[in-house]
């Protein structure tokens, strides 16, 4: 019973780590490029602010 719990916990941690590693750091060249390709209607207010600060007004 205990091994199933540990397995589930390990799987959850691995998924979070894998998803977090896919997104480039905010303000990096890769992030600016990713945001440029993302539809503007899908941007959050924070993403729009960060894009303006890091990608437009460097």
PLY file of the C-alpha trace (Angstrom):
ply
format ascii 1.0
element vertex 58
property float x
property float y
property float z
element edge 57
property int vertex1
property int vertex2
end_header
0.00 0.00 0.00
2.79 2.41 0.86
4.64 1.79 -2.40
1.63 2.91 -4.48
1.55 6.20 -2.58
5.23 6.82 -3.18
4.86 5.92 -6.84
2.00 8.41 -7.26
3.95 11.12 -5.47
7.03 10.49 -7.60
4.93 10.55 -10.78
3.33 13.88 -9.77
6.71 15.46 -9.01
8.11 14.22 -12.33
5.17 15.70 -14.25
5.53 19.09 -12.58
9.27 19.13 -13.26
8.76 18.15 -16.90
6.12 20.81 -17.50
8.16 23.51 -15.78
11.20 22.72 -17.87
9.30 23.32 -21.12
8.66 27.01 -20.56
11.56 29.37 -21.23
12.50 31.98 -18.66
10.40 35.15 -18.84
12.28 37.83 -20.74
14.63 35.47 -22.57
14.93 35.49 -26.36
13.12 32.13 -26.51
10.28 33.43 -24.33
9.87 36.56 -26.48
9.75 34.39 -29.61
7.22 32.01 -28.00
5.00 34.94 -26.99
5.25 36.51 -30.45
3.88 33.26 -31.94
1.12 32.88 -29.31
-2.23 34.50 -30.31
-2.56 37.88 -28.57
-6.07 36.98 -27.39
-4.61 34.12 -25.33
-2.16 36.33 -23.41
-2.75 37.03 -19.75
-2.36 40.57 -18.40
0.92 39.53 -16.74
2.25 38.06 -19.99
1.38 41.24 -21.89
3.10 43.37 -19.26
6.19 41.14 -19.21
6.32 41.10 -23.02
6.23 44.88 -23.16
8.88 45.21 -20.46
11.30 42.55 -21.71
10.71 42.28 -25.44
9.54 45.72 -26.61
11.18 48.21 -24.24
14.60 46.58 -23.77
0 1
1 2
2 3
3 4
4 5
5 6
6 7
7 8
8 9
9 10
10 11
11 12
12 13
13 14
14 15
15 16
16 17
17 18
18 19
19 20
20 21
21 22
22 23
23 24
24 25
25 26
26 27
27 28
28 29
29 30
30 31
31 32
32 33
33 34
34 35
35 36
36 37
37 38
38 39
39 40
40 41
41 42
42 43
43 44
44 45
45 46
46 47
47 48
48 49
49 50
50 51
51 52
52 53
53 54
54 55
55 56
56 57
